[in-house]
Amino acid sequence: MASQRVVIGVDSSTQSTKALAVDADTGAVLGQGRAGHTVSTGAGRESDPEQWWQAFGEAVGRTGWADRAAAVSVAGQQHGLVTLDAAGRPIRPAMLWNDVRSAPQAAELAACYSTLEISRRTGSVPTAAFTAAKWAWLRANEPQAAARTAAVRLPHDFLTERLTGEATTDRGDASGTGWWGPGGYDREILGHLDLDPALLPRVLDPGSAAGTVRPGLPVRAGALVATGTGDNMAAALGLGLAPGQPVLSLGTSGTVYTVGRTRPADPSGTVAGFADALGDWLPLACTLNCTLAVDRLAELIGRDREAVEPGGAAVVLPYLDGERTPDLPFASGLIHGLRHDTTAGQLLQAAYDGAAHALLTALDDVLRAGGEDPAPDRPLLLIGGGARGHAWQQTVRRLSGRPVQIPAAGDLVALGAAAQAAALLTGEPADSVARRWRTAEGPVLEAVARDDDTLHRITDTLRRAGALQGAPGTAARTDGR
């Protein structure tokens, strides 16, 4: 009888590291572990990369399979800027995807090339989230730190390099930097940013191994290490996502995406034209404020997060961290239409509606950007921490007008990383591994009539509030996209 082949998939997210030990042949989860992260709450959003490495070791160790794993892969939060010195040590805390201080640099970069040109070159119009804008901010505000930088990495790159000693990345995560396109690193943009390409990791082909685990680390020495990828790309792998299948992910941020056959390039900036972790594309729209923003409002009004009530005319724009879609990096939360008869439950429901609005109004654009038919009868896969919540499920059904499928499998980012690791052993594409594991199966909630009145009310409030929610030098898109 053949010995059991076990792989470990890791999700290094904003708030924590999660690790799953998975049987490569059956997809059975054999062990899991978790360790938390600390994120600064001052002027920006930053984390010490060394704590990611410590959390990696703790989470992987808790799976019970670290010393027996045949392969490992790391998926990480997108966009974060990790700057290392010549010895591979972080020079400063990493600037995270939801740090909006670099909004002026993003606007300058887009203006320099025009939104049409830069979306053609990189697939996306940069926002404050993108790594390119963060590097420009660092050069402008901490020039000594920029001058000391001997290596620039994304979060998943940093952890993969710690395992293998090799500076590598993948096309999926690289596509969120703002300096990568189908031809590789864009040397003209790098020149504009005064960033030497030699400081960047090598972009590996899909399905490649990044190397093997070095001795003395938290995972068995000699275990194969996959390229890893960004968290959204890994979730797509974890679902075994087929082209045209829409996904809505409810977490710290909200994302809506699909796998597309054609390369996206949206000059409006609504759709980010990412690559996936294989050979296709991952058109995606993202908001900064999702489940945490709704939970914060529930806390403020003293309600359980599920204690929503229908009715009322209040609109909540829960932009507690600024916002990315619409592009309002300096915005704050706003409540409009509050009346004497507005109940606390209606106000909470309005927060759910406001958080979901931009994602669901961008859904058709996302599908078209990938060359796919936005057929309304195709189920919307609902994933992420919020997907198990009844209030989130019903909000998405009501505002999308689509059937909603809730995959039974959890921790899809870590599962996608595990599928990537398993593919090194089986020779299959990683999405085929996940489909064999049947990760996307789950109940389907029937479609209900779309609540266009609420969608229009939120869009109208955005239009009215555009001047208030924007900032000098920031153009606010107020069409609900």
C-alpha positions in Angstrom: 0.0 0.0 0.0 1.4 3.4 -1.0 2.3 5.7 1.9 0.1 8.7 2.5 1.2 11.9 0.8 0.5 15.0 2.9 0.9 18.6 1.9 0.6 21.9 3.9 -1.1 24.9 2.6 -0.6 28.3 4.4 -2.7 31.4 4.3 -0.8 34.4 5.6 -3.5 37.0 5.8 -3.9 40.5 7.4 -5.0 39.3 10.8 -3.5 35.8 11.1 -1.7 32.8 9.6 -3.7 29.6 9.0 -2.2 26.3 8.0 -3.9 23.1 6.7 -2.3 19.7 6.4 -4.2 17.9 3.6 -4.0 14.4 2.1 -2.8 15.1 -1.5 -4.9 12.3 -2.9 -8.2 12.6 -1.2 -8.3 16.3 -0.1 -9.1 15.3 3.5 -7.9 17.9 6.0 -5.7 16.0 8.5 -4.7 18.9 10.8 -4.9 22.7 11.1 -3.2 25.5 13.0 -3.6 29.2 13.5 -1.6 32.1 14.9 -2.5 35.8 15.1 -0.9 38.9 13.7 -0.7 42.4 15.0 -1.5 45.3 12.7 -0.8 48.9 13.6 -3.8 51.3 13.9 -1.9 54.6 13.7 -1.4 56.7 10.6 -1.1 53.7 8.4 -1.6 49.9 8.4 1.7 48.1 9.0 2.9 44.7 10.3 6.4 43.4 11.1 7.2 40.6 8.6 9.1 38.8 11.3 5.9 38.1 13.1 4.5 36.5 10.0 7.5 34.1 10.0 6.9 33.4 13.7 3.2 32.8 13.1 4.0 30.6 10.1 6.1 28.3 12.4 3.4 28.2 15.1 0.5 27.6 12.7 2.3 24.9 10.7 3.5 23.2 13.9 -0.1 23.0 15.2 -1.1 21.0 12.1 0.8 18.0 13.5 2.3 17.2 10.1 5.2 19.7 9.8 7.9 17.0 10.1 6.2 14.7 7.5 4.9 17.0 4.8 6.0 16.2 1.3 5.3 19.7 0.0 4.3 23.2 1.2 2.9 26.3 -0.4 2.3 29.8 1.0 -0.5 32.2 -0.1 -0.3 35.7 1.2 -2.2 39.0 1.4 -1.7 40.9 -1.8 0.1 44.2 -2.5 2.1 44.6 0.8 5.5 46.2 0.6 8.3 44.3 2.3 11.7 45.9 2.2 14.7 43.9 3.2 18.4 44.8 3.9 21.4 42.9 2.4 21.1 40.2 5.2 17.4 39.6 4.4 16.1 41.4 7.5 13.1 43.8 7.3 14.2 47.4 7.2 10.9 48.6 8.6 7.3 47.2 9.1 5.6 46.1 5.9 3.0 48.6 4.5 -0.2 46.6 4.0 -2.7 46.6 1.2 -5.2 48.7 3.3 -2.7 51.4 4.1 -4.0 54.4 2.1 -1.2 56.9 2.8 0.2 56.3 -0.7 -3.0 57.5 -2.5 -1.2 60.7 -3.8 1.6 58.5 -5.3 -1.0 56.2 -6.9 -2.7 59.2 -8.5 0.6 60.6 -9.7 1.5 57.3 -11.3 -1.8 57.0 -13.1 -1.6 60.7 -14.2 2.0 60.2 -15.5 0.9 57.4 -17.9 -2.8 58.0 -18.2 -5.3 55.5 -17.0 -5.6 54.0 -20.5 -1.9 53.5 -20.9 -1.2 52.1 -17.5 -4.1 49.7 -17.6 -2.8 48.5 -20.9 0.6 47.9 -19.5 -0.2 46.4 -16.1 -3.8 45.5 -16.4 -4.9 47.8 -13.6 -5.2 51.5 -12.7 -3.1 51.7 -9.5 -4.7 52.7 -6.2 -3.2 53.2 -2.8 -3.3 49.5 -2.3 -0.8 48.7 -5.0 2.9 48.0 -4.2 4.1 50.5 -6.7 2.4 53.4 -4.9 3.7 52.2 -1.6 7.3 52.1 -2.9 6.8 55.7 -4.3 5.5 56.8 -0.8 8.6 55.2 0.9 11.0 57.0 -1.4 9.2 60.3 -0.8 8.7 60.0 2.9 11.5 57.7 4.2 14.3 58.1 1.7 16.9 56.6 4.0 14.9 53.4 4.3 14.5 53.2 0.5 18.2 53.7 0.0 19.0 50.8 2.4 16.6 48.5 0.6 18.5 45.5 -1.0 15.3 43.5 -1.8 11.6 44.3 -2.4 9.2 41.5 -1.7 5.5 40.8 -1.4 4.3 39.0 1.8 4.1 35.6 0.3 7.5 36.1 -1.4 9.1 36.9 1.9 7.9 33.7 3.5 8.7 31.5 0.5 12.2 32.9 0.4 12.7 32.1 4.1 11.8 28.5 3.3 14.0 28.0 0.2 16.6 30.7 0.3 15.6 31.6 -3.3 14.1 34.9 -4.4 11.0 33.9 -6.3 7.4 34.9 -6.9 4.5 34.0 -9.2 2.6 35.8 -11.9 -0.6 36.1 -9.8 0.8 38.0 -6.9 3.2 39.9 -9.2 0.3 41.2 -11.2 -0.9 43.2 -8.1 2.3 45.3 -7.8 1.6 47.8 -10.5 5.0 47.1 -12.2 4.3 43.7 -13.9 2.6 42.9 -17.1 2.4 39.9 -19.5 5.9 40.6 -20.7 7.3 40.5 -17.2 8.5 43.4 -15.1 7.8 46.8 -16.8 11.3 48.4 -16.8 9.9 51.8 -17.8 7.6 52.0 -14.8 10.4 50.6 -12.6 12.6 53.4 -13.9 10.0 56.0 -13.2 9.8 54.6 -9.6 13.6 54.5 -9.4 13.4 50.8 -8.5 16.2 48.5 -9.7 14.7 45.3 -11.2 17.6 43.4 -9.5 15.8 44.0 -6.2 12.8 42.0 -7.3 12.2 38.2 -7.2 12.2 36.0 -10.2 8.7 35.3 -11.6 8.3 31.5 -11.9 6.2 29.7 -14.4 2.8 28.3 -13.1 3.3 24.8 -11.6 7.0 25.3 -10.9 8.7 24.5 -7.6 10.3 27.4 -5.9 12.8 25.1 -4.3 13.0 22.8 -1.2 12.8 23.6 2.5 16.2 24.3 4.0 17.4 22.5 7.2 16.4 23.8 10.6 13.1 25.3 9.7 9.5 24.6 10.8 8.8 22.3 7.9 10.6 19.0 7.1 13.9 19.7 5.3 13.8 18.7 1.7 10.1 19.2 1.3 9.1 20.7 -2.0 8.0 24.4 -2.0 5.5 25.6 -4.6 5.6 29.1 -6.0 2.9 30.3 -3.7 0.6 33.2 -4.8 -1.7 36.0 -3.6 -4.7 35.2 -1.4 -7.3 35.9 -4.1 -5.5 33.7 -6.6 -5.2 31.0 -4.0 -8.9 31.1 -3.2 -9.6 30.7 -6.9 -7.4 27.6 -7.0 -9.0 26.3 -3.8 -12.4 26.4 -5.5 -11.1 24.8 -8.7 -12.7 27.9 -10.3 -13.8 27.5 -13.9 -13.9 30.5 -16.3 -17.0 32.7 -15.9 -17.9 31.4 -12.4 -18.4 34.5 -10.2 -17.1 34.6 -6.7 -17.8 37.0 -3.9 -15.4 36.9 -0.9 -16.5 38.5 2.4 -13.6 39.2 4.7 -11.6 42.1 6.1 -11.9 43.3 2.5 -14.5 42.4 0.0 -13.7 41.1 -3.4 -15.6 39.9 -6.4 -13.8 38.1 -9.2 -13.8 35.3 -11.8 -11.3 33.4 -13.9 -11.2 34.9 -17.4 -9.8 33.7 -20.7 -8.9 37.2 -21.9 -6.6 39.7 -20.3 -8.5 42.5 -18.5 -7.6 46.2 -18.9 -10.2 48.6 -17.4 -9.1 52.2 -17.7 -12.0 53.2 -15.3 -10.1 51.5 -12.5 -13.2 49.5 -11.4 -11.7 46.2 -12.4 -8.2 45.2 -11.5 -6.7 43.1 -14.3 -4.8 40.5 -12.2 -3.3 37.3 -13.5 -4.4 34.0 -11.9 -1.9 31.5 -10.5 -2.1 29.3 -13.7 -2.2 30.7 -17.2 -5.4 32.7 -17.2 -6.6 36.0 -15.7 -8.4 37.0 -12.6 -10.4 40.2 -13.1 -11.3 41.5 -9.7 -13.0 44.4 -7.9 -12.1 45.1 -4.3 -13.4 47.1 -1.3 -11.4 47.9 1.8 -14.4 47.8 4.1 -16.4 44.6 4.5 -17.1 42.4 7.5 -15.0 44.3 10.0 -16.7 47.6 9.1 -20.2 46.1 9.5 -19.2 44.4 12.8 -17.9 47.7 14.1 -21.2 49.5 13.4 -23.0 46.6 15.1 -20.8 47.1 18.1 -21.4 50.9 18.2 -25.2 50.5 18.2 -25.1 47.6 20.6 -26.6 45.0 18.3 -25.6 41.4 17.5 -24.3 41.3 13.9 -27.2 39.1 12.8 -29.9 41.4 14.4 -30.9 43.2 11.1 -34.4 44.4 10.3 -36.0 45.1 6.9 -37.3 48.5 5.8 -36.3 52.1 6.4 -34.6 54.6 4.1 -31.2 55.0 5.8 -28.0 54.6 3.8 -24.7 53.7 5.4 -21.4 54.1 3.5 -19.1 52.1 5.9 -15.9 53.6 4.6 -14.1 53.4 8.0 -10.7 52.8 6.4 -11.1 55.0 3.3 -12.3 53.1 0.3 -10.9 51.5 -2.9 -14.1 50.9 -4.8 -15.2 53.6 -5.2 -11.8 55.2 -5.2 -12.1 57.4 -2.1 -8.9 56.7 -0.1 -9.5 59.6 2.4 -13.2 58.9 3.0 -14.8 58.2 6.3 -18.1 56.4 7.2 -21.4 58.2 6.4 -25.0 57.7 7.5 -27.7 59.4 5.4 -31.5 59.4 5.6 -31.7 58.8 9.4 -35.2 59.5 10.7 -37.2 59.2 14.0 -38.7 55.9 13.0 -35.4 54.3 11.8 -34.6 51.3 14.0 -31.2 50.0 15.0 -31.8 46.8 13.0 -32.6 48.8 9.9 -29.4 50.9 10.4 -27.4 47.7 10.7 -29.0 46.2 7.5 -28.1 49.5 5.7 -24.4 48.9 6.7 -24.6 45.4 5.1 -26.1 46.9 2.0 -23.5 49.7 1.8 -20.6 47.2 2.2 -22.0 44.9 -0.5 -23.1 47.6 -3.0 -19.9 48.4 -4.8 -19.0 44.8 -5.2 -22.3 43.7 -6.6 -22.6 46.7 -9.0 -19.1 45.8 -10.3 -19.9 42.1 -10.8 -21.0 42.4 -14.5 -18.0 44.5 -15.3 -15.7 41.9 -13.7 -17.2 39.1 -15.8 -17.1 41.1 -19.1 -13.5 42.2 -18.4 -12.5 38.5 -18.4 -14.4 37.9 -21.7 -17.2 36.0 -19.9 -21.0 36.3 -20.2 -22.5 37.8 -17.0 -25.5 35.4 -17.2 -27.6 36.2 -14.1 -28.7 32.6 -13.6 -25.2 31.4 -12.8 -24.7 30.9 -9.1 -22.5 33.3 -7.2 -20.0 31.5 -5.0 -20.0 33.1 -1.6 -16.8 32.6 0.4 -14.8 34.2 3.2 -15.6 34.7 6.9 -18.9 36.4 6.3 -20.2 33.7 4.0 -21.6 31.7 6.9 -23.6 34.6 8.3 -27.3 34.6 7.5 -27.5 38.4 7.2 -24.7 38.4 4.7 -26.2 35.6 2.7 -29.6 37.3 2.5 -28.0 40.7 1.7 -26.1 39.2 -1.2 -29.1 37.3 -2.6 -31.3 40.4 -2.4 -28.8 42.9 -4.0 -27.4 40.5 -6.7 -30.6 38.8 -7.8 -28.6 35.6 -8.4 -28.6 32.2 -6.8 -26.0 31.9 -4.2 -23.9 28.8 -3.5 -22.0 28.4 -0.3 -19.1 26.0 -0.5 -18.9 23.6 2.4 -15.1 23.8 2.5 -13.6 26.5 4.6 -10.2 28.1 4.6 -10.2 28.2 0.8 -7.0 30.3 0.6 -5.1 27.7 2.5 -6.8 24.9 0.6 -5.7 26.6 -2.7 -2.1 26.7 -1.4 -2.4 23.1 -0.5 -3.7 22.2 -4.0 -0.7 24.1 -5.4 1.6 22.0 -3.2 -0.2 18.8 -4.1 0.2 19.6 -7.8 4.0 19.3 -7.4 3.5 15.7 -6.4 0.7 14.6 -8.8 1.7 16.6 -11.9 -1.9 18.0 -12.3 -2.8 21.7 -12.6 -3.6 22.9 -9.1 -7.2 23.8 -10.0 -7.7 20.2 -11.2 -6.5 19.0 -7.9 -9.1 21.1 -6.1 -11.9 19.9 -8.4 -10.9 16.4 -7.6 -11.1 17.3 -3.9 -14.7 18.7 -4.6 -14.0 21.8 -2.6 -16.7 24.0 -4.2 -19.6 21.8 -3.4 -22.2 23.2 -1.1 -25.9 24.3 -0.8 -27.4 26.6 -3.3 -29.8 29.3 -2.2 -32.4 30.2 -4.8 -32.4 33.6 -6.5 -34.8 36.3 -5.3 -35.8 39.5 -7.1 -33.0 42.1 -7.1 -33.7 45.0 -4.8 -33.0 47.8 -7.3 -34.6 50.5 -5.1 -31.9 50.0 -2.4 -29.1 49.9 -5.0 -30.3 53.1 -6.6 -30.7 54.8 -3.2 -27.1 54.0 -2.3 -25.8 55.1 -5.7 -27.7 58.4 -5.4 -26.3 58.9 -1.9 -22.8 58.3 -3.3 -23.4 60.9 -6.0 -24.6 63.5 -3.5 -21.7 62.7 -1.1 -18.9 62.7 -3.7 -17.5 66.1 -2.8 -17.7 65.4 1.0 -16.2 61.9 0.7 -13.3 62.9 -1.6 -10.1 64.8 -0.9 -8.0 67.4 -2.6 -6.5 65.8 -5.7 -8.7 62.8 -5.5 -11.4 62.2 -8.1 -14.3 60.3 -6.6 -16.2 57.9 -8.9 -19.8 58.1 -7.7 -21.6 55.8 -10.1 -21.6 52.9 -7.6 -18.6 51.3 -9.2 
